């Protein structure tokens, strides 16, 4: 049984990552993690993350024992190179290459457990939003009750206006009951565009 894990676009040159990857190749998982925890190189941290990710995949997806796993293969490939520029003397610019790397790891079993497939995950049925009525799959909104929109002057045939402002507000918009008056006024005074 083989378990895989990947880490892509690590902002470190592949040459530096390979130095650490060569240390853990062929070791059991527990020894490999110990080596990486006590390694002084900066590249040990991303390599340790990939190893622990592969171990988590083996334990959670395939229900394998951690003591029975070893690092079968670990490879470091080149990723895209980010090109940056740095000013130098006499108005020149020199290129800086920021290299990235991809780490691929495969864990194998020391003693074959016979498990070949990943365990099935239980997925719940999706909830349909916007269904009308209180049937199956509809969602009720909880919280504040809906605010009532009232247009002054429009109810019961009344029409009120004074000076330059109508009863609907300064800019002809409906007023909202229960809302802070200052907030609504500020909202409609904003310039658009």
KANOR-V169747 format. One record per helix or strand of 3 or more residues. SS is the DSSP state (alpha for helix, beta for strand). FROM is the first residue (numbers start at 0). TO is the last residue. If there is no record, write none. Layout:
<<SS/FROM/TO> <SS/FROM/TO>>
This chain:
<<beta/2/9> <alpha/13/23> <alpha/28/36> <alpha/42/61> <alpha/65/67> <beta/68/77> <beta/81/86> <alpha/88/90> <beta/92/97> <beta/100/108> <alpha/154/156> <alpha/180/188>>
